[in-house]
Amino acid sequence: DYENTYDYYKNENFVLKNAILTAEGAVALAEEATDISLYRSKILICGFGRIGSALVSVLRGYGADVTVCSRSRISESKALYAGAKHIAFEQLVHKNDYDIVFNTVPHMIFTEKELKALKKDAVLIDLASFPGGVDTLMAGALGLQVVDGKGIPQRYAKKTAGYLIGEAITEIIGE
């Protein structure tokens, strides 16, 4: 730890706005990685924190058929209220027909069993911070497409991402 330092990721206002940029960039990644429209596509979002919540809003706006996979009853209720369907993590091992899967959970949830349940042409976009949530070696062996979605705000909205950091620093100094 350094004296006189502050992690702006501890600023909730910054983290919420950054989640919106991440959701926007994740949609751009999905559009680049697939040859289908988001409209009517079957999408799974694993994790329903800030990024998962922002993704549901954006993808529902496109007319996508969105399902959320989460653990808590509260996140299940929030997902249903936002217009998404809901499944539990235990259901990931069942055969499914999702076109695009977004993972926001930063621990390994897509192992061999879960990966084998996906369609062969599904695109899996891992947005989770290190170590991520996808066994990429197994996914590769199964012929699944995995897209690395780390650092999206800086890749797709550099100017806005920098502005948000500046806003967060200004807030921190003001406190």
C-alpha positions in Angstrom: 0.0 0.0 0.0 1.1 3.5 -0.8 0.5 6.4 1.4 -1.8 9.1 -0.1 -3.2 6.8 -2.8 -6.8 6.0 -3.5 -8.3 3.3 -5.7 -11.0 5.0 -7.8 -12.6 1.6 -8.3 -13.8 2.0 -4.7 -15.9 5.0 -5.8 -19.4 3.5 -6.4 -20.4 6.3 -8.8 -17.4 5.6 -11.0 -17.9 1.8 -10.9 -21.6 2.2 -12.0 -20.8 4.5 -14.9 -17.9 2.2 -15.9 -20.3 -0.7 -16.0 -22.4 1.1 -18.5 -19.3 1.6 -20.8 -18.5 -2.0 -20.3 -22.0 -3.1 -21.4 -21.8 -0.9 -24.5 -18.4 -2.3 -25.4 -19.6 -5.8 -24.8 -22.4 -5.3 -27.3 -19.9 -4.1 -29.8 -17.7 -7.2 -29.2 -20.8 -9.4 -29.7 -21.7 -7.7 -32.9 -18.1 -8.2 -34.2 -17.9 -11.8 -33.1 -21.1 -13.1 -34.6 -23.0 -13.0 -37.9 -26.4 -12.7 -36.3 -28.5 -9.8 -35.1 -28.9 -9.1 -31.4 -32.6 -8.7 -32.1 -34.3 -12.0 -31.1 -31.0 -13.6 -30.3 -30.9 -15.9 -27.3 -28.5 -14.3 -24.8 -27.2 -15.6 -21.4 -25.7 -13.2 -18.9 -23.8 -15.0 -16.0 -23.7 -12.7 -13.0 -26.1 -9.9 -12.2 -23.9 -7.3 -10.6 -23.4 -3.8 -12.0 -22.2 -5.0 -15.4 -24.8 -7.8 -15.8 -27.6 -5.4 -14.8 -26.4 -2.8 -17.4 -26.1 -5.5 -20.0 -29.7 -6.6 -19.5 -30.9 -3.0 -20.1 -28.9 -2.5 -23.2 -29.7 -6.0 -24.7 -33.4 -5.8 -24.0 -33.3 -2.5 -25.9 -32.1 -4.4 -28.9 -35.0 -6.9 -28.6 -32.8 -9.8 -27.4 -34.2 -12.7 -25.5 -32.2 -12.3 -22.4 -31.6 -14.9 -19.6 -29.7 -14.1 -16.4 -27.8 -16.7 -14.4 -27.2 -15.7 -10.8 -27.2 -17.1 -7.2 -29.3 -14.9 -5.0 -33.1 -14.6 -4.8 -32.7 -10.8 -4.9 -30.8 -10.8 -8.2 -33.3 -13.3 -9.6 -36.2 -10.9 -8.7 -34.3 -7.9 -10.1 -33.5 -9.8 -13.4 -37.2 -10.8 -13.8 -38.3 -7.3 -13.0 -35.9 -6.0 -15.7 -37.6 -8.3 -18.3 -35.1 -11.1 -18.4 -35.6 -14.8 -17.7 -33.6 -16.4 -14.9 -31.7 -19.7 -14.3 -29.5 -20.9 -11.5 -25.8 -21.8 -12.0 -26.6 -25.5 -11.6 -28.7 -25.3 -14.8 -25.6 -24.3 -16.9 -24.8 -28.0 -17.4 -28.1 -28.6 -19.2 -28.1 -28.5 -23.0 -29.1 -25.0 -24.1 -29.5 -22.9 -27.3 -27.9 -19.6 -26.3 -26.4 -17.7 -29.2 -24.2 -15.4 -27.1 -23.0 -15.9 -23.5 -21.6 -13.0 -21.4 -19.8 -14.0 -18.3 -19.2 -11.4 -15.6 -18.3 -13.8 -12.7 -14.6 -13.6 -11.8 -14.1 -17.2 -11.0 -14.2 -20.4 -13.0 -17.9 -21.2 -13.8 -17.5 -22.5 -17.4 -15.7 -25.8 -17.0 -16.0 -28.8 -19.3 -19.6 -29.7 -18.3 -20.9 -26.2 -18.8 -19.0 -25.7 -22.0 -20.3 -28.9 -23.5 -23.9 -27.8 -22.8 -23.4 -24.8 -25.2 -24.3 -24.8 -28.9 -21.2 -25.4 -31.1 -21.6 -21.9 -32.7 -22.3 -20.1 -29.4 -20.0 -17.1 -28.7 -18.8 -16.8 -25.1 -17.6 -13.3 -24.1 -15.7 -13.2 -20.8 -16.0 -9.8 -19.2 -14.8 -11.0 -15.8 -11.7 -9.6 -14.2 -8.7 -11.9 -13.6 -8.8 -14.9 -13.5 -11.9 -14.8 -15.7 -14.7 -17.4 -15.6 -14.0 -19.6 -18.7 -11.7 -22.6 -19.1 -10.3 -21.3 -22.4 -8.2 -24.4 -23.0 -11.2 -26.6 -22.8 -13.3 -24.2 -24.8 -10.7 -24.3 -27.5 -10.6 -28.1 -27.5 -14.3 -28.1 -27.9 -14.1 -25.7 -30.8 -16.0 -22.9 -29.0 -15.3 -19.2 -29.7 -14.3 -17.3 -26.6 -13.8 -13.6 -26.7 -11.7 -11.8 -24.1 -13.7 -8.8 -22.9 -11.3 -7.4 -20.3 -10.6 -3.6 -20.4 -13.6 -2.8 -22.6 -14.1 0.9 -21.6 -10.5 1.7 -22.6 -10.9 -0.2 -25.9 -14.2 1.2 -27.1 -14.7 4.5 -25.3 -11.2 5.9 -24.4 -12.3 9.5 -24.1 -15.4 8.8 -22.0 -13.5 6.3 -19.8 -10.8 8.9 -19.1 -13.4 11.5 -18.4 -15.1 9.2 -15.8 -11.7 8.6 -14.1 -11.3 12.4 -13.9 -14.8 12.8 -12.4 -14.0 10.1 -9.8 -10.7 11.8 -8.9 -12.5 15.1 -8.6 -15.1 13.5 -6.3 -12.4 11.9 -4.2 -10.5 15.2 -3.8 -13.8 16.9 -2.8 -14.4 14.4 -0.1 
